[in-house]
């Protein structure tokens, strides 16, 4: 299969393909929790124990995977290659180097006496942009390149997001649980507990007009660390995982999960300690004033993560956005597509917003739309997603089962997106 971006890439892949493939198999065999959650996803024919959701009053949906598979859609449902996985982790590593370089450059500009406002602007804009890309790259590797080739890479995945956060292994687990429990974008936690559900409370606590009054608080909620990479989210997850049985501590807590949490927290704490120190002697300040440098750095980082997560979670899962998409905005509003692509870092990123319902229908088979666009181009992925949507994402439910909101919108959107013959 053609992999145009890989052919153009000058990034060297030091880690051997065969070695990495063997490592992936070993990692999967050691992570039974991940395998179990992946099997519960809709495209893996997962289901609730009784086969019916409590919220939606319907059976677990079955994705409408094209059969027979048209040639032009094969790439969308083909597992990414090991070379592509390695490439994405190389990009992740390069991103971390760029983030560290921005912080060092900011310190250097201040040490040379550059005006604080100018130096902060020159640092803040690219750093915030890198944070936005951080979220999208994180999601790209979550779906298809779950385990890094080198152990140290798992520490750099979201270390700039907050001073305290989940380790990489648990980011993977909570995201898989999100997909296993939320199949319909507008019915969160339909088939079990969704750890991301609290991100939507401020926009969904009521369907009355005054519900909009709390929507402006959504970015603040993210800024405080409520999203997947934040401290508040980590505390919430730690209160719920690993599952305890019979009132006793989970048998793997001390031997498996606690060491991972301590290792990750030690790395993140050390990173931010270095940022604090950069604000002291290089800037001729006492140790107690390191916060003066750390504060603008963390505010910029939080701003970037807030922008990315607000679009990625709250926009993608909002009633307003999905009703808007039902009118086929990609064809009717090209200016919006261009603006959003600029904000998010490319049209392949915007595909995640246009086809997030497809992503939730096929979280494992298709994975991340921006990831596919990285290797095949945004337009090819866009056209393939349009074709899949035109046939409907899920097979029909029994007549006595309730049709969820997204199913109704998909019927409407399919009529707009269906290719003319």
N, C-alpha and C positions, 0 to 999 in steps of 0.2 A: 504494500500500500504506500502511496506517495506521502512523504512527510516533508513538505516544502521548508518549513522553518528549521527542522533539524538539519537539512542539507545545507542551509545557509549559515547555520550557527558556527561560530568560531570557538565556542566554549569547549574546552577539553573535558572528556569524561574519564577521570582517573580510575574510578571504580569499575571493575570488570562487569560486563553484562551478565555473564553466567553466575558469578559470585553473588551479585545482587538478587538475581532471580531465586537462587537457593536461600538467600537470607529472607526474602519475602515469604517463602513457604514456611520456613522455620518460625518466623514471627507470627504468622497466622495460626500455626498450630499451638503456639504458646498463649494466644489471646482468644480463649473460648468465648469471652463476653462479646467481643467484636463480631465473631462469626455468628453468634446467636442473634445479635441485633441486626446484622445484615440480612439474615434469613427472614426477618420479619418485615422487610421492606416490600412494597407492593409489587415490584418487578421480580421479586424472589418468591412470590406467592405466599407471603406471610399473612397471618390472620390472628385475630384475637381468639382466645380460648373458646368462647362460645360462638365465634363466627359473626358476631353482630356488634356494632358500636352502640354505646349508650347515648352519645350526643346526637349522632346522625340518624339513628334508627335504621341502619342499613347493613348489608353484608360487606365484608372487606372487599374493596373494589379490585377488579382484575384489569390491568393495563391492556390497552388495545395495541399490542405490538404487531407491526405489519407482517403478514404471513400470506403468501410468500414475500420475502424481503426484497423490495426493489433495489436495483443496483445502486441508484443514487443515494440510498439511505444506509447502505451497508456500513460506511465509515462511522456513522453516528452511533451505531449499536455494536461496534467492534471494540474490544478491550484495548486500551492504549498499550503501546509496546514498552518493553523495559527501557529501551533507549529514550523514549519520551519521558518516562518516569525520572530517569537520571537527569535528563535535561531540566526538568522542572525543579528538581532539588538544587541543581547548579544555579538556576535563576534565583531561587530562594536565598542561597548563600550570597550571591552577588547583591541582592537587595539588602541583606544585613550589613554588608560592607559599605554600601552606599549610605545607609542610615547612620552608621558609626562615623563615617566621613563627614556627614552633615554636622553632627554634634561637635566634632573636632574643629571643623571650619568655623563654626559659630564661636567657639572658645578662642580661636586664633584671631578672628575679627575683633572681638572685644578686647583681647590683650594688646592689640595694635592701636587701640584708642578710637576705633570706628564708632560713630554715633549709635547708641543702643537701639534706637528705633529702626535705623537702617539695617544694622546687623541682624536684628531679630526678624525683620521682613525678609532679608536675603536668605536667612536660615529657615524661617517658618514655612514659606510657600513650598519649596521643594520637599521639606521634611514631611509636611502634611500630605503632600501628594504621594510620597513613599508609603505613608501609613495606609492610605486608601488602597494602594496596590498590595500592601501586606495582607489585607483582608481577602482580596480576590485570589491572591496566590495561595493563601492558606486554604481557601475553599477548593481551589483547583487540585491541590495535592491530597486533600481529604478524600476526594472522589477519584481513586485510581492509583495514587502513589502514596499510600497511607504511611508507610514506614521509610524513614530516610536511610540512605546507604551508610552514613556515618552517624554514630551515636550523638556526637556533639551537635548535629544539625537539629535535633529535636528541641534543643534549648533556645534556638534563635527564631522560632516560628512566630512568636507574638510577645517577645520580651519587652518591647517598647510600649505595649498597650497600657500597662498598669504596673504598680510596684508589687502586686501580688496577683497571681492568676493560676489557672489550672495547668498541670503538665500536659504535654502534647498527647500522650496516650489517652487522657481523659477528655480532651477536646474532641478526639476522634469518637469516643464512646458516646458523649452527650449529643454529638451531631447525628450519629446513627440512630440514637433513640428519638431524636426529633423527627427523622424521616419515618421511623417505624410507627410513630403515634399520630403524626399529622400528614395525612395523604391529601386531603382537601385543604387548599391554602387558607380558606376562610373558616375552617372548623378545627381549631387547635386542640391537640390532645384527644382526638376523636377515638383513637384506639389505644389509649393508655397515657401515662404521664409524659408530657412534653416539657423538658426543662426550659425551653425557650418561651413558654406560654406567657410568663410575666412581662415579656417585652411588648406584648400587645394590649395589656390591660388599659393603658391610658387612652387608647384609640378605640377600644371595644367595650368599655364597661357599660355603655348604653347605646341604643340605636336612635335615641332622640337627638334633636339638633344641638342641645347643649353638650353633647359628647365631644363636639369639636373644641370646646373650651380647654380640654386637657391635652389635646393633640400637640400644642407647642411645647409641652413638657417632655415629649418623647426624646428629643435630642439630649435634654438634661439628664434623663434617666440613663441613656447610654454613656454620657460623659462621666457620670458617677461610677460607672463600672458594672452596669447591669447586663451587658452583652457577654457573649461567649468568652471573650478574652479579658474580661474585667474582674476586679477583686470581689465585687458583690456577687457576681455569678458564681465565682469559685466557692464562696462561703455557702451559697444556696445549694450547690451541687454536693459539697462535702457533707451537708446535713442529710442528704438523700442517697449517697452512694459511697461505698458499696452497701448493698442491701444487707440488713441484719436479719438473722433468723432466730426465733425463739427468745428474743430479748438479749441475745449474745452478740458480741462483736464478730463481724465477718472473719472467717478463718484466714482470708488472704490480706486482711487489712495491714497487719504489721510487717508481713514478709514481702508483699507485692506492692501495695499502694502507698504506704507511708514512705518507703525509700524514694519512690518516684517523686512524690510531692516535696520531700525535703530537698532532693537534688535540684528540682526545678526552682524552688523558692530560693535556694542558695545562689543559683546562677543569676536569677533576676535581681535579687538583693545586691549581689556584687556589681552587677551592671549599673544599677542606679547609685551605688556607692561611688563608683568611678565618676559618674556624672557630677555628683556632689563635689568630689575632689577637684574636678576640672574647674569648678567655680571658686576654688580657694587660691592656692599658691600661683597657678598660671595667671590669675587676674589680680594678684597681690592683695588677696583678701584672707582674713582669718578662717580657720576651719569651721567656725560657727556660722559663717555666712555662705556656705556652699548652696544653701537653698535658693539664693538669689539667681543662681545659674540653673539649678535643677527645676525650679518652678516654671519658667518659660518653656523649657524643653518638654516637660511632661504635659503642659497645657497644649502645646502644638501637637504632640503625639495623640493626646486624647481627642483633640479636635478632628484629626484625620480619621481615627478609628470611629469616632461618632458619626461623621459624614458617611463613611462606607457602610457601617452597620445599620444606620437609619434607612438608607436606600435598600440595603440587602434584605433586611428583615421587615421593617414596618411598611415600606412602600410595596414590596413584593407581596406581602400578605394582607394588604388593605383592601377593603371592599371597593373604595373609590378607584384605586388603580386598576383593579381587575375588571370593574365595570367599564372603565375607560378603554382598556385593552380590547374589550369585546367589540369595540367600534373600529378595530384595526388601525391603531395610531401610527404604525410604522409606514403605512402608505399615505395616510391623510395628513400627518404632521411630521414631515421630514426635518423641519427646523428643530423640533424637540429632540429627535433622534440624534442630530448633530451636537446639540448642546449637552445632552446627557452623556454622549460618548466622550466629549471633551472633559466633563467633570469626573467621569469614572475611569478614564484612561483608555478609551478605544471602543469601537463598535462591538468588538467581541465581548466586552464587559457589559454593554447595554443589552446584549442578547440574554444575559441572565435575568434582566428585568422583564424583557418581552416574553420570555418563555419559561418563567419559573414554575408554572404549572406542569410543564413537560418534565422539568427537572425532578419535581416531586413524584411524578408518575413513574419515572425511570431513574431513580437516584444511583443505581449501580450499573445498569445497562448503558445508559447515556452519560450519566455523571454530570459534570459541570459544563455548561454551554461555553463559558469563556475559555475553559481548558481546551475544548474541541476547536474553538476559533483560533487558538494559539497555533495549532498545527495544520489547520485546514483553511483558515481564513474565515472572517466573520460572515461573509456573504453566503458562502457555501453552507455553513451551519445554519444561518438564518433561513435559507430556502428549504433546507431539509426539515427544520423544525416546523415551518409553515405547512409542509406536506403532511407531516405526522398529525398536526393539529386538525387539518382538514378532514381527517377520517375519524376524529374523536379520540380522546386520550384513554377512555375506559370503556369496557364492554357494558352493555345495558344492565341495569339492576332489575331484580324481580319487581313486578308491578306493585306489590304490597309494601315495598321498601321506599323510604323517603329519599328523594333526589336532593343531594347537597347543593349549596349555592354555586360552587365552581362548576358543577356539572351543567347547570342551567346556563351559566355564562359561556361555557365551552361550546354548547350547542349554538348559541348566538354568534360567537366568534368564528366558529367553523364555517358558518354560512358566508361570512365576509372573506375568510382566508382561502376558501376552497378554490383551487385553480380552475380557470375557465377552460373548457374543452372545445 
